[in-house]
Amino acid sequence: MAAQFDKYKKDINRSTFVRYNENYLKDNFGTTDISPFWVADSDFIVMPELIKALKKTAKRGLYPYELKTLAIKQPLIDWFKKRHNVEIKMDGLLFTTSVNTGLAAAIDELTTKGDGIIIQPPVFQGFKGIINGVGRKIINNPLKLTNGRYEIDFTDLEKKASDKKNTAIILCSPHNPVGRVWKVKELEKIAGICIANNVLMLTDEIHADVIYSSNTFVGMTEVYKGKSDNIIMFGSAGKSFGIPGLVDSFMYTPNSTLKKAMQERIMRFHLGKSNAFGNAALKTVYKYGHKWLDTKTAYLAKTVNTIDEYLKKNIPNISLVKPEGTYQVWLDFNKVVKNDDELKNLLYNKAKLGITLGTEYGIGGKGFARMNIASPRPMIMEALGNLKK
Ligand SMILES: Cc1ncc(COP(=O)(O)O)c(C=O)c1O
């Protein structure tokens, strides 16, 4: 089954895909002559049951307004229970078009203009745009890199959280781009600090499904149980099943006041419109996707190890911060370049490798770059071969 992930479908017009679109490539890399491994989506053909379900929906020939019924919500709830031991109660579940939509709506609805929102850079660059976009202030609690491993600076977090102007935190769990899967002890410490200071917890768990080796994803909503319900979790099947262009996303809160506020916001701004294909996809992947996702994760884990070994053997001056989860790898170029211009020249002009500069992810990103590895391994190894040359 793993061999399916080695295949790259050539006969597909990818020009409308964000990852391959010529305008995007030119804007990001100054050229279209580049191998793109940047945006965090996947180049694998989706699971066969999903294609079947979508064909069935297409054949229906009727696409009226659709609801998210129990038949769609239950598989999602079951998935989280079985896969992650995370309890999602039907009553606290809401849907929006994307995780970013949900995060922006939550910050706008539940905090006040000018408030500080804590993030932990280097972190998913979308957070920066969302926080600025709704007129809030970015408050950085930078991660610390100790012996090749990223850790949370709890002293700094406590300082930032205790400032009354900082009213919410976006936790990236697991963390994109550094690939940490936060341990329960770390999550408990973050929770303790946020709860004590009445900081609203917005936990982005979109990468929860791709976890490597002995690591275990722990849902922050579980950590909060019995302590506080000042929390909203955000998730999506988009990354896990390679379908961000198909499905909407969800949010979950055990807090009825937060749920009511978000439900009203979603209705007022019409943020929750669902579509027939997305609904069919959600139902299918969460019901039948366990084995497929296990195979994909094992494939990705092997890719991580192969990259690591290749770099150690062939380009030892470039190293990999080994991810515990997510299909992003965080590469350290600090031994080979002095600044972003040199890094850009190396990646985009010489190696023709379209990956994202670490500085995009904020403080701590200098000299790093993020590579998306949800692509057939032969393509990734070819790209690394160019980097070596
Ligand atoms: C941590 C994180 N949150 C949110 C998103 C965006 O999700 P969506 O497409 O559902 O808005 C991404 C995409 O890369 C991400 O990595």
The ligand as an SDF file (V2000), in Angstrom:
LIG
                    3D

 16 16  0  0  0  0  0  0  0  0999 V2000
   -1.0450   25.3710   12.0880 C   0  0  0  0  0  0  0  0  0  0  0  0
   -1.9440   25.6860   10.9440 C   0  0  0  0  0  0  0  0  0  0  0  0
   -3.1330   26.2590   11.1640 N   0  0  0  0  0  0  0  0  0  0  0  0
   -3.9760   26.5590   10.1620 C   0  0  0  0  0  0  0  0  0  0  0  0
   -3.6330   26.3080    8.8470 C   0  0  0  0  0  0  0  0  0  0  0  0
   -4.5790   26.6890    7.7780 C   0  0  0  0  0  0  0  0  0  0  0  0
   -5.6940   25.8600    7.8170 O   0  0  0  0  0  0  0  0  0  0  0  0
   -6.9590   26.1810    6.9200 P   0  0  0  0  0  0  0  0  0  0  0  0
   -6.5740   25.9400    5.5220 O   0  0  0  0  0  0  0  0  0  0  0  0
   -8.0230   25.2340    7.4100 O   0  0  0  0  0  0  0  0  0  0  0  0
   -7.2990   27.6030    7.2060 O   0  0  0  0  0  0  0  0  0  0  0  0
   -2.3940   25.7210    8.5740 C   0  0  0  0  0  0  0  0  0  0  0  0
   -1.9790   25.4810    7.1810 C   0  0  0  0  0  0  0  0  0  0  0  0
   -0.8500   25.2670    6.8710 O   0  0  0  0  0  0  0  0  0  0  0  0
   -1.5300   25.3970    9.6420 C   0  0  0  0  0  0  0  0  0  0  0  0
   -0.3510   24.8100    9.4330 O   0  0  0  0  0  0  0  0  0  0  0  0
  1  2  1  0
  2  3  1  0
  2 15  2  0
  3  4  2  0
  4  5  1  0
  5  6  1  0
  5 12  2  0
  6  7  1  0
  7  8  1  0
  8  9  2  0
  8 10  1  0
  8 11  1  0
 12 13  1  0
 12 15  1  0
 13 14  2  0
 15 16  1  0
M  END
$$$$
